[in-house]
């Protein structure tokens, strides 16, 4: 597999995706949920945060995704430009409302030492930046849905 295969989720085929060409879409759009609510009634968590997290982490291979529990786990991703270093992420969608405290992301980092992967620290700034990107994408998705 090419190193840049995961750079663009639209070109990686069905690997790491649930639901076909559009990816996983639950509860977003007109008529979502049982009462026409747009807050992700079909999911156990906020649909915009869920989709925002999937979109933000799409460059990493998806290991598992639980839309009802709100947990997304990626597999290890080694950036093409960072030899000897790899990353893994877990995103937790914490509720049904689109709020800044509704997403929690954990980033794991390993570096290669003497031929073995060893855990390394990750800056809190990095984790915060990823959470902010998820929130920004979720807000963008909500704005797109509202304008339809």
N, C-alpha and C positions, 0 to 999 in steps of 0.2 A: 504494500500500500504506500502511496506517496505521502510524504510528510505533510503536505499542504491539503490533504484530503478533507480535513476537518475545519479548514478555514472558512468555508462557505457551506452552511447546512443545506443549501438548495442543491449542491452538486454531489452530496455524499450518498445518494440513493436512499434505500430504505434502512440502512444500518443506523441504529440509534434513534429511529423515529417511530412513533406510534401513530397510526391513523392515515397513512398515505401521503399524497403530495403536499397537502397543506399542514402536515404535522398534526399535533394533538390540539383540538379545539373543542372545549366544553363550555357551554354557557355564555359564550360571547356572541353578541349580535341581537338583532331584533327578535323578540319572543323567547329569549333565553329563560329557562326556568319555567315553573308552572304558572306563575302569575305575570309573566312578561317582565320580570325584574331583570336588571342588567348587572347585578352584583355577583353573578356566578352561582345561581341557585342549583345548577346541575352538578356542581362540584362541592366538596366539603370545604373548599377554600376559595379565596377570591380568584376568579378566572383571569383577571387582568394581571395580577401578580404571578399567577401560574404561567401564563403565556409569556410574560415579560422575562421570567426566570429561564424558561426554555429557550427563548430567543437569545438572551444574553449569554447563556452557556453553550449555545449551539456549536461553537468551534471545538468543543471537547466531546469525545465519544460518550454517549449516554449509556450508563450501566443499568439504571432502573429509574422508574418514575411512577409514583403513586398519587394520582390526581385526587383521590378521596382523603388521603392522609396528608397530602401536601408536601411530599418529600421527593426531591430530585437528586440522584446521585450519579456523578459522572465517573468514567473510568480514568485511568492515568492518561495525561496528555503531555507530550514532550514537544515544546515549541521547536520549530526547525532551526531557529537562531540560537537556542540555548542548549548546547550539548551538555550532557551530564546533569541535567535538571529536569524534573517533571512535576506536574501539578494534578491535583484531584479536587473536586468541589462537591459540596453537599448544600443544597438550598432547602430551607424549611419555610413554607408558607404558613403563617401562624394564625390566620383568621379569614373571615369572609369580607372584611372591609379593606378598601384600598387606603392603607395608612403606612406611614414611614416605618412604624414598628411592626408591620405585618410580614416582613421578610427577614430572615436570618440566614447568612451564608457563611459556611466554614470552608476555608481553603487549606489544603494540605500540600506540603512541598517536600520533595526528596531530592537529594543530591547524590551523585555517584562517587563513592570513595572506595578505592581498592577493589573495584569490580562489583560492589554491592550498593544497593540503594539504602540511604540513611536519612531518617527524618530530619528536617531542617525547619527553622522558624519562618513564619510568614508575617509580614508587616500588617498591623491593624489597619493601616491606611489602605492597603490593597483590598482587604475584606470590605471596608467601607465604600471604596470606589465601585466594587462589583455590586454591592447592595444598592448604591445610588443609580447605577446603570439599569438594574432591574426595575427600580421605581420609575425612572424616566421612561423606560419602554412601556411599562404598565400604564402610565398616564397617557402616553401617545396612543396606545391601543384604545383606551377609554375615549379619548377625543375623537379618534377615527370612527368609533361605533356611534358616538353621539351625533356626528355630522352626517350619518347615513340616513 
